Amino acid sequence: MRHFGYLAPAVRSALFHKEPGEFTAGSPARTLAAALGATLYSPATRTTLARDVAKQARRGVVSMVLCLEDSIGDADVVGAEENLVRQFTELAAGEEAGDDGRGGELPLLFVRVREPAQITDLVRRLGPAGRLLSGFVLPKFTEERGLPFLEALAEAEADCGRRLFAMPVLESPELLHLETRTETLTGIARAVDKYRDRVLALRLGVTDFCSAYGLRRAPDMTAYDVQIVASVIADVVNVLGRADGSGFTVTGPVWEYFPQPERMFKPQLRRSPFAGPAEALRTALIEHDMDGLLREIQLDRANGLQGKTCIHPSHVAPVHALSVVSHEEFSDAQDILRPERDGGGVLRSAYTNKMNEVKPHRAWAERTMLRAEVFGVAREDVSFVELLAAGLQDV
């Protein structure tokens, strides 16, 4: 897998100072956590799921969650499980035949379950097709509810002999409510630390947070405009997202709004090709209510979150375009991490517009270089708009 791998080599060369690196489902957890990007959710009831996965792989998706929880009705669970097994079997057969949908690896595939017993049961029922499964998403995670899920994951991993990751979703009322938040966060920290090697990332369930107070943010508002939600995000990062080696990757919350039709940018792009002015694309983004999404992605990163939960394919390209490291960021990170700077100190940036203080900015620089490994570094004259425009034209 490679971000922007669907672009023609000449286009990638024109866009990137340093091209995105390749990774596989067997890459180190640190690499995969940084590479998740836009994690696209899909209900497990879809009868075209195998084809959908292949289609989204061609469009640049590298991680997907097939959902057996809130996205389907209670009466549909049994049928959804059966469908999931069929679809994985079809994907595995296609991979063996060399028809995986993108000429390379399928996305990292996770299943969002409801109960711990589903983990061991599904791994058993998937059989050989389970080799395509990267792990499970664990809903409404607290220490009390989460430990049985993690224990079931360890059991399933031992039974199948393959590495399986967990992605707990932090969305419970106990985490939201002020009187129980500290105790809940402390318990979550104990649980995930005990199974640290199996926890790939922590996901935020902001829709559930809003639901507890009857709230819903408008398309021109970000999660950070809803103060009660912003306070939870801050506390989660404070306890679970530290850069001292004790923290985990925390992913950005879902964006609920999407335009119709799905290929909404195509007319504007025909009038404004990659090599020419990008103003038409900027206008299209605003006209199609994408401005809020773009601002939220930027605020995610500013607040310590990486990647994003997505429920619509149109969200994937903006998330990935904004994940590319700018040439300026890369230049600063390189300067900070030079061996001769190990003793600390302050230096003017190569762009002569800021101070780089070596010791305080080191953790940021290390995180930036990891992002550069998987998302690449844009050329000096390439912005988010050019990255997005090129991707939308080639998909």
N, C-alpha and C positions, 0 to 999 in steps of 0.2 A: 504494500500500500504506500501511497505517497499523496499528500495534499497537492492539489492542482495537477495531479498526474494525467487528468483528462485533457489538458491543454497540449497543443502541438509543441514540440521541442523549441521551435523558433519563437513562439509566443512566450514560453517560459523564459527563454534566454533574454528576451526583450524586457521582461518584467522584473526579473530577479537578479540582484547582486550575488546572492547565495541561494541556490535552489533548495526547495524542501527536500529533506532526506527521506529515504525509504525506511519502513518499519513493517513488522509482521505481528501476527497475534502472539508470537512467542517472544517478542522484544521485552526488555526489562520493564517492570511496572512503572518506573519513573518516566520512561519514554511514552508508554501508552497513556498514562494519565495526562500528560501534556498534549498528546496528539488527539484526544477524544473529539475536540472541536464541537461542532454542532451535532449533538446526539439526538437523532430523529426517532420519535416514538410512533408506533403503529399498533392498532388493536390486533390482538392475536386471532380475532374472528375472520379476518380478511382471507377469502379463499384464493386470492391472487398473491399471497404474501411472498412466495418464492420469487415470482416475477418482479414484485415491487422492490424487494431487496436488491436484485440484480440491476434494476433500473436506477435506483438511488445510488448504487455503487458507481455506475457510469457517470452520474452527475456530481460525484465528488464526496458523497457521504462515506465516512470511515467508521462510524459507530451508530448502531441502531438498538432500540429497546422494543421488544415485542411484548405487548402488555396484556396480562391476565387480570389486572386489578381494576382501577377506577374507570378505565375507558370502555369496559364491557359490563353488561348487566349480570346480576347474580345468577340468573337462569342460564346464562350462556357459557359459564365457566367450563363445564364438562366438554361441550362441543368445541370450545376454543382450544382446550388442551389437545384434543384429538386432531384438530386442524394444524396446530403447531407441530406436532410430530410428523404429520404428512408433509408439511411444507419444508421442514428441515431435511426430511428424507429426499425430497425433490431437489433441494439445493445441493445436498451431498452427491446425488447422482449426477447432477450437472457439473459439479466440480471435478468429479472423477472422469467425466467425458471431455474435460477441458473447456466447458461452456459455463463459466461462473459469472458471466455478465460484464466483465471489464478487462479480460485478458490478464488478470492478476488475482490477488486475493479478494475474497468477499469482505464486507465490513466486519468489524468486531460486533458480534451479536450477543445481546443480553436479553433475559426474560424477566419481566416484572411479575412477581408472584404475589399471592395473597397470604398463604400459610407456609410454614416451614416444611411441612410434609410434601408440598409440591416440588420442592427442590430435588429431594432424593427420588421421588416418583418419576419426575420428568427425565432426569438423567438416565434412569433405568430404561424408560420407555423409548428414549431417543436412540439408544444403542450406539452403533458405529457413527450415525449422523451427529451424535453429540460432540464430535471433534470440532464442529463448527461453532460450538457454544463457548463464549468467553466468560460467561458468568451470569449473575442474577442481580436484579434491582430489588432492594428490600424496603417495603413501604412502612411509613409511620414509625420510624425507627426511634426507639428509646432503649436504654440498657435492658429493661425487663422484657420488652417485646423483641428486641433485636438479637439477644444472645441465642435463643432457639434457632433463629434463621442462620446465624453464623455457625452454630454447631452442626446444623443440617448440611450447610455448604461444605464443611470440613469432612463430614461423612461421605457426601457425594463425591468429593474430590478423591478420597481414599479408594472408593469403590471403582471409579472409572480410570484412575491413574493419570488424570490430566489436571493441569492447573485451572482453577476456576476462581474468578474474582467476584467480590461483592461491591455493590454501589448502594449503600444505605441512603434512603430519602429522609431528610429531616423536615418533618411537616406536622408533628403532633401538637395538639393544644398545650400540652405541658411545656413544650419548648417556647411557645408563644406567650403564655401567661407569665407575668412578671414574678409572681410569688413562687413559681415552680421552675423558672428558667435556669437558674444557677445549678440547682440540684440535678435537673435533667441533662444539662450540658456536661456536668461532671460525670454523670453516669454513662452518657454516650462516649465520652473520651475514654473511660475505662474499658468499655466494650470494644471499641474499634482498635485501641492500643493492644489489647489481648490478641486480636486477629490481624495485626498490622500488615502482615505479608499478603493477606487476602483482600484487603480493602483498597480498591483501586482509586476511588474518589467518593466524595460525599456530595449528594445532590440536594438542592433546596426546593421544597414544595410550597412555593409562595402562594399558589392558588388556594391551598388549604388554610394558610395563614389568614388570607383575606376572608375566606368563608367563615372563620370563627367569629368575625365581627360584622358579617354581612356587607363586606366591601368588594368592590371590583374596580380596578384602575382603568381609566379611559385610555384610548389609543394614543393620546398625546401626553400621557404620564408614564413615568418609569416606576419600577418597584421602589426606587429610592425617594420618590415623591410621597409615598404612603409611609408616614413616619413610623407607625407601629411595625411595619414590615422591615423598614430600613434598620430599626433598632435590633431586630432579631438577626438580620444578616451580619451586622457589626459584631454582635456577641458571638455568633458562630465562628466567624473568622478570628476573633480575639482568642477563643479557646482552642479551636480545631484547625486553624489555618496558619499557624506560626511558621516563620522561616528559620527556626532554630534546629530543625531536624525532627521535632516532635509533631509537626503539623501534617495535614493531608491536603490533597487537591480538593477544593470546594468549587462546584460548578455553578454557573449562572442560572437564574430562574427562567421558567418558561415565559415566552411572549405569546399572548393569547390571540392576537389579531393577525389576519392575513388577507391579502387582496384577492380579487377575482378578475379575470381568470388567472391561472397559475403563472403563465408566461407573460406577465404584465409589462415587462421592460422591453420586449422585443421591438415594438414599433419605434420607441425612442432610440434604441440602439442602432436601428437601421439608418436613422437620421444622424446619429452621432457615433461613428465607428471608433474603435479603440485608438486608432492613430490620430484622431481629430479631437475637437473640443468635447469636454465631458459635461457641459452645462445641461444638456438635455437629460442625461441620466440623473443628475442632481435634482432636477425638477421632477422627474418621474418618481424618485424615491419619496419626495415630499407629498406629491399628489396621491400616492398610493399608501399613505399612512405608515410609511416605513421610517419616518424621522424619529419617532419614539423608540423603535427597535434599535436604531443606530446609536442613539444617546444612551440607551440602557446597556448595550454591549460595552460602550466606552466606560460607563460607570461601574459595570461589573469588574473590569480590569483595575480601575482606580481603587476599588474596594477589596481587591485581593482574590477575586473569583476568576476562574479559567473555564473556557468552553461555555456551552449553553444547552439547556434542554429545549428542544424544538418540536413543535407539533405540526409543522407545515414545511414542505420542501422549499418554499420561497425564502425561508429564513436561513437556509444553510449557507448560501453564497455570501451574504453580508457578514455572518459570523466568521467565516473563514477569511474573507478579505480583511477584516479588522483584526484578525489574529496574526497576520504577517508582520514581522518585525520591520519597522522603518529603518532606513539607512542611518538616520540620526541616532536612533536607539542603539543600533548595533555598534556604531562608532563609539558611543559613550560606554557601552558595556565592555567593549574590547579594551578601551583605555583604562577602565577601573580594574580589570582583571589581569593586566600585564604583570608578570612575575616581579618586575622591579618596583611595583607599587605595593607589594605585600606589607611593607612597613607603615602604610597609611599615607596621609597627606591630602592636599587639595590641589586640583588642577583645572584649568580652563578647558572646556570641551572643544573638540576639534571644530565644532560649528560656531564657536566663540559666542554662545548665547546663554551659557549656564555654568554653574560650578559643579564639578564632580568631586564629591568628597569620598575618598576610597573606602574607608571602613563602613560608614553608614550606608553607602550605596552598593556594597558588595552583594548582599542578598538579592537586591533587585537585579543587578547585573547577571548573576548566576541564573536567575529565573528567566531573564530575557534571552540568554544564550541557549537555554533549553528550548524555549519557544522557537528560536531561530533554527534549531536543528530540525524541527518537525514542520514548521510553517514557512521557513525560508526568510530571506531578507530582501526587501524591495530595493530596486535601484534608486539612486539619489533623486531622480526626477519622476518617480512613480508614486502615486498616491493610492489611497483606498479606492477612489473612483475608477482609476484605470484597472486595478486588480479585479474589481467587481464587474466592470464592463467586459473585460476580456473573458472572464469566466462565464458570464451569461451568454456571450456570443458563441462560445465553443461547446456549451452543454447541449 
